[in-house]
Amino acid sequence: MRYLLRKSVIGSVPEIDITEAQYLEFQHAWKVLKDSLGIEETYEMLLSNYADLEREMHDATLSHMIHSGPGYSDFFQIKLSLNMRLVNVLTAARLYIDQLPHYVRNCLPHDESINNSIKMLFSKEYDGCFEYRFMEALRNYVQHRGTPVHWTSLPGGWTSFEENGELEFSLNMGSLRSVLQEDNDFKKSVLKEMDEKVDLKAATRCYIECISRVHCAARRMIAESSKVARALIEKAHKQYSEAYDGNLVGLSACAWSDEEDDITEISSVPLMLDWDDIRLRLIERNGEMVNLRKRYVTGRNVK
């Protein structure tokens, strides 16, 4: 077997021999970066679905502000749209929670305690936040029984009766304890904690904030492994550039059969970093959601 660096293209290009051990290192580095990106992709999916929910709430509020008061059919459509968006958030959260241990374990294959470490991160959020416990129970309810949004309202009023007062519009949505308790499988301990109504805007923001803390902790766990993996591939770029002054598109680590009558490629590892650049941009863009429960978007002038 022959191992080498070369561009996977038709034509004559330089070939640099490497050892089997180096080839296996490239395989591992590629897997680490692939799974590191997977962590960021699933988190981005969650945040995108959460952003869609917030936009849906603002779109409904704006429509109420500029059109005549909503009738029953309008409220039905608003509730339906909010349910769709919130179900997407809950589904994306389940996907993230299920996949995170797999991705982190692949980045740290020699850490036998990693599954327990990830489990402890989620357990800490579960134990410390009612909204997290509620949203987890609500997701299970949505998967097996019903929809999450049971009531909506579109309140409005003057911020002040002074000359500089503004007419403010908002949207509220929530889950009802009376509806959830009809499901015998809804978690009883969570029901006991609930008020008659749970504000789903606040609960969702708290839930995303909790998952954000877990995500940033997982990032820190794999940071060194990802850094080492990227540095290894960057070193291969530098090494190949010394023999080839063109672009490095298609650069791979290859394993070739060296039989005289059968010289074929057995396997290869792509050594490009464009896709890993996306991971770095996602890390930069999606920081920890600190105090998300206290944030909201407003149309008022803010000084």
N, C-alpha and C positions, 0 to 999 in steps of 0.2 A: 504494500500500500504506500502511495506517495501522498504527502500532504503539502499544500502550497497556497500562497496568496496569488490571486489573479482576478482580472475582470471577467465576469460572465458575459462575454460578447463573442460574436463570430469574428474571427480575424486573429492576427498575430499580436499578442500583448505580452508584456513581461510576466514571468512566473518566478515567484520567490519561494523557495523551499522552507517549510516550517516543520517542527516536530509534531508527533501525535499528541504530546502533552499540550502544546500550544493550540492545536486544533480543538482539543477538548475544552481548553480555557475559553476559546472564542464561542464554542457552543453554549457554555454556561453564561458567558457575558450577554450573548444575544437573548437567552431566556430571561435573565434578570431584567434587562431593559424592556423586553416585551411585557413581562408581568408588572413591572413598575408603571408602564404606560396603561396597562389594564386597570390598575387601581385608580389612576387619574381619569380614565374614560368613564368608568362607572360612577365616579363622584360627579363628573361633569354632567352625566345624564340625570343624576338626581337634582343637581342645582338648576339645570335647564327646565326640568318639569316643575320644580318649585317656582321658578321665575314665571312660567306659563300660568300657574295658579294665581300669582300676584297680579299679573296682567289681566287675567279674566275678571278679577275683583275690581280692578280699576276701570276696565272697559264697561262693566255693568254700572258702576257708579257714574261714569261720564255720560252714559246713555240716559240714566235717570235725570241727570242735571240738565241736559239739553232737550229732552223730549218730555211729553206729558206723563203724568203719573202712571206707573205700570199697572196693568190689569192682571187677572189670575194667570192667563196664558203667558204673560211676560215673566211673572215670578216663577212659573214652572220652568221656562226656558233658562232663566238665570240659575235656578237650583240644579237643573240637569247639567248645565255647563260647568258649574262649580264641582259637582260630583265627579264628572269626567276628569277634570284637572286634578282633583285631590286623589282619586283612585290611581292616577298616573304617578303621583308623588309617592304614594304608599307602595306601589309596585316597584318603582325605581329604588326605594329604600330597602325593600326586601332583597332585590337583586344585589345591591351594594353590600348589605350585611352578610349575605350568603357567600359572596365571592371574595370578600376581603381576606379571610383566612387563607384561602387557596393561593391567592396572589402573593401574599406576604411570605407564606411558607416556601413558595418557589424561589423567592428572592433570598431566603435565608434557610437553605435546605439542611444545614448542619445544626440548626437551633431546635432542639427537640421540645423546647418549652414554648415555642411560638404560638401554637394554637391556644394554649392556656393564657398567654399574654394578651392575645386579641380578645378572647372571651372576657377577660378581666376588664378590659377597656369598655366593652359594651355593658358589662354588669355594673360598673361604676356609674355610668349614665342612667341605667335603668333604676338603680337604687336611689339615686340622688335627685331625680326629676319626675314629678307626677305626669307632666305632659308627655314625657318619653314613654312611660308605662302605658298611658292612655292610648297614644298613637299606635303602639305595638299591638295592644288589644283590639283597637279599631281596625287595624289592617287585617287581623285574623277574622274579624266580623265581616269585613268587606269581601274577603275571599270565600266565605261560606254562607253568608246570610243576607246582607242588605247593603244599602248605600250609606256613606258617612254623613252627608249633609242633610239634616232633618228640618232645619228652619233657616230662613234668611230674612233680613230686613234691610231697608234702605233709609236710614234716618237722615234728617237734615235739619239745620237750624242756624240761627245767627250766632256768630262768635261773640257779638256784643251788640247792644242796642244803641251804642254811640254812633256818631257819624262815620267813623272808620270801621264799623263792623262789617263782617263778611258772611255771606250765606254759604255754609259748609255742608258738603254731602259726603256720605260714607256708606259702607256696606258691612253688615254683620252676618256671620253664618256660624252655625253650631250643631252639635249633636245633643240629643235629648236622652236623659237617663231612662225615662219611661219607655222609650223605644228600644234601647239597648238591653234592658233587663228582660225583655220578652224572649231574648235568645238565651236559652239555658246554658249555652256553651260560652257566653261572654264571661271573661275572667271576673270572678266574684270579688276578689280583693280590690280590683280597679273600680268596680261599681260602688264599693263602700266608700271610696275616696271621692267620688264624683259629686259635684253639685247637680242640681236639676238640669242645668245647661252647661255645656263646655264650649267655650269660645274657640272655634277651630282656627281662626287667624292666629291667635296667640299660641295655641297648642302646636300648630304646624311650624311656626317660627322657632319655638323652643326645641322641637324635634330635630329640625335641620341644624340648629346650633349644637345640639348634643352630638349628632353624627359628625359634624365638622371637627369637633374636638378629637373624636376617635380617629378621623382621617388624618389629621395633622400629627397625632401620636404615631400612627402607622408609617407616615412619611419619614418621621425621625428614625424609626426602627430600621428602615431599608436604605436610608440616605447614604451610608458608607458603602454598602454593597453596590448600589446604583452608580455611585461615583467611581468606584474601582472598575466596574464593568465598562463604563463609558471611556475611561482613561485607556483601557486595554485596546478598545477599537480605535481610538484616536492615535494610539501608538502604531497600530497597523497602517493607518492612513499615512502617517509620516514615513514609515518604512517603505511603503509602496511608492510614495511620491519621489523618493530618491532614485527610483528606477524608471518612473513614468511621469512625464510632465503634463499630461492631459487631465481631464476631469476623472473623478473616481467613481462615477455612476457604475453600478454593477460589481463593485469590488466584493469579493467573497473569499472565505477560507474554504478550500476544497479538499476532498479526499478522493483520490483517483486509484483505480486498479492499475498496477504496474506489470500485469502479465503481458508478455510480448505480443500475444495474439488477441488481447482484449484490453485495450487501454481506454477505459471509460470512467466517467465521473460517478462515484458511488453516492456521495452526499455533499452538501455544501451549506455554509452558514453565511447569510448576507451580512455585510459589514458596513452598511450605510447608517448614517445618524440623523437624516432628515426627520424621520418619524420620532426619534428621541428628542429632537428639538421641540416637537409639539408637546411632549411631556413636560419639558422645562418651562414652556410658556404657560401651560395649565397650572403648574405649581406657582408660578409668579402671579397669575391672575386670580386663582382661587385660594385665597388665604383663609385663615381661621375666621369663622363667623362669631366675633365677640359681641355679646349683647344684642344678637339679632332680635330677640324678643322685645327689645326696646326701640327698634327701628321701624320706620314706616315712610312711605313716599307721600308727599303732600303737594298740592297745587298752589298752596299759599306762598307768598313772597317770604323768603327766609333771610333775615339780616345776618 
